[in-house]
Amino acid sequence: MIEAWQEKGKEQIATFYFHHDLLQNGKRLNESSLVGLPLWYETADTNFYETVARKILDLMNPNLLSRHDLLGIEEQKQRQVEAGLLLQSLIFEFIHHSKLAQKLGTRGIHLPQGNLVYDMLSRVYQNPENYTTVTELARSVGYSSDHLGRLFRKVIGKSPNQVIVEARLQKAQSLLMTSHFNLSEIAEACGYQNVFYFSTQFKNKIGISPSKFRNQSGRS
């Protein structure tokens, strides 16, 4: 069962029920097998859960699954498989965040702080060229650079600048291995305004120059 509640007045705004058998290696799990599975988790972000839950309900619409004249047998099976995969992703997300909350709690870190940092990590690694300075990164969430630095070090043990550099160089390595861009184009794509600075930082952190890295990867 998934419930969504509004904080003010504690009004219940949505409830989703799922009844299913839990299997492992073809055998139904018993209660002792479920030790460690989180049974309660609170989150301020219900968008993912609501979207996936509604998609599952749509796929498992009994009015469609019971009507062979509306859906063919194969399409019915496909909808059931897709719903099962979505439910699995929902449970995995639930378990991941629940464990994250426990992990952060033992270190005196509030879950919203942890979620904020991990969300920013995801954004930086996806598009490092958009966050080339700590100031830009801090401004994106309305924090000062100093406050953001303290939060990052508390949650992941790294500074925002370390994360930005690692993300930029990771993207650079990927482009060096998979693209025909020249060094200037790669530097620009990773947020560097100066190809010489890019090459120097790459060699300092990776241990070899970008050109040598590309040659060793077989992309010339």
ABEGO torsion letter per residue (X at the ends): XBBBBBABGGBBABBBBBBBBBBBGGBBBBAAAABGBBABBBBABAAAAAAAAAAAAAAABAAAAABAAABBAAAAAAAAAAAAAAAAAAAAAAAAAAAAAAAAAAAGBBAAAAAAAAAAAAAAAABAAABABAAAAAAAAGBBAAAAAAAAAAAAGBBAAAAAAAAAAAAAAAAAAABABBAAAAAAAAGBABAAAAAAAAAAAAGBBAAAAAAAAGBX
